């Protein structure tokens, strides 16, 4: 079994020597696990049910690091290359989501050695975690994806470990929940390496000292200044009133300008649409006519040129996967028949398509054909 060496930070004399590590539940009201951190190290594990009285006492003067569920906060790791650290982290945070999700998401990124860690979580999950912590009188200094407690394994291996009863997994390019299906889909045949409990305890302490990736970034960052401690409330109130008035005036001017511009653009768009479709009377009917025309031509987001490349891209990493038939339907649906020696290869392709946001349907049962290959009829379309 391979051994991992944690990178524990050297304690600084100005760093806090007492704090908490809290592992939040996978679902609301699920029990938490928590550990107290002292200058002597990590103490034993405890359990806490949200809503009950806390056993850790007053957390206002403690450094608290919360671990969020790995299933809701998977992490990707990509090489930084020759880019400067700040530029690489900014690029990771600004990377487009594509068709991955229609829910508002929060993106956090951080550098770890020569790699950049990126985590995309739903804003609703961030709001829920912060609300649960606030209900327990905790304003966490950092929110860290739980799977990052595992050390990064060498390329080609997968590290597995259990923290607070949660199975976690981490490879060289991802950290995620250690569910067998997830590990099989994302790690394939890579060797599994169990991380010993004593190393996990060291890693928990290391994450408390220096989180590898803190989700409290951007809109969820902790405020640097507490306005409740500022002097001269009268002066602050006057400044706030002036700023509010200026902001209101700027907003009114901008709204008027945008309204005039939008009305002009709508009129131009309606005139252009009436030249092609004389029967349209407003933008809604014009949009309906344009969409119908694009569908008849097989163009637009639901076109063959959009769906087929996505299917071929999902098949490219799987050389054993064969495409036996392909059919395009007029409603924007691509029907394919795929065959592979292993059902895992087909599942990997389906996971890749769904991760990019495509709507995928498969039959309820998959069975091998006479050649022994697993054959499945799949439909793929834009959401």
C-alpha positions, 0 to 999 in steps of 0.5 A: 500500500502506498503511503501519503505524506501530508503537507502540514503547515508550520504553526505560526505564533500568530495563528489560532491554537484552538478551533473546530472542524465540522463535517456537515451532513449530506442532507438537512438535519443529518448529524454532523461530525466535529473535532476540536483542534488544539495546539496539541493536535486533533482531538477525538470525533464527536457527533452533533444533531442540528437544532440541539444544544452545542457541546463545543461552547462559544464558537465566536472566538474559535477558528472554524473550518466546515467540511461540506458534503463531497457529493454536492461539492466535487472538485476538479484538478487541472494542470496550471501550465505556464500561467501565473497563479493568479491568472490560472485561478481567475481563468478557472473561476470564469470558465463557462459552465456550458450546458451542465446546469440550469441552476445558479452556481457558485465557482471557487478555485485555488492553486495547489502546487502546479495544479488548479483546484476548481469546485462548482456548487449550487448557490442554494447549497451554499445558502443552506450550509451557511444557514445551518452553521448560523443556526448553530452560532457559527460563522465558518472561517472556511468552507472546504469540500470534504474530499480534499481532506484526502491527500492527492495520490500519484497519477494513475491511482485513486485514494480512498478514505472514510471521514466521519462515516463518509466515503471519499475518493480522490484521483490526480484530477478529481476529488469526489464522494467515494460511492462505488458507482462514482469511483468506477465511473471516474477512476475505471481500473486505476489501483485503489489505495486506502488512506490510513486513519492516522494520516487522515487525522493529520490531513484534517489538522492540515486542512484546518490550518490551511484549506486547499480550497475555500468556497467562501470566495466572491459573493460568499467571502467573509466581510473583511470589515465589521461596520458595527465596530466603526466609530461616528455613526452619524457620519457613516449615516450621512455617507450612506445616505449620499451614496444611496442617493447617487446610486439611485440617480445613476440607476434611474439614468441607466434604466431610462437609457436601457429602456430607450435602447431596448425599445429601439432594438425591439422595433428594428428586430420586429421590422426585420422579422416582418420582412421575412414573415409578414404575418407576425405582429409582435416579437413573441410571434416573430420568435415562434416563426423563427424557431419553427423555420430553424427546426425545419432547416435542422439548424439552431441549438437543436440541430444535428451539427450541435448534437452529433459532435457532442456524442462523438466527443463523449465516445472519443476516450472509449476506443472499445465503444462502437456506433452501430446506427445513427438516426436524426429525427425532425424534432431535434433528437439524435437516436443512436445504437451503441455497443461495447464489451462492457456496460461500464463504457456505455455508462461512462459515455452517458455520464459525460453527455449528462454532465454537459447538460444533454438530455439522454434517454436509455431503455430500462434494461440493457442486455448483451446481443449474440456477439456478447457485446452490450447494445443499447439504444440511446436518444440525445437532445438539447434540453 
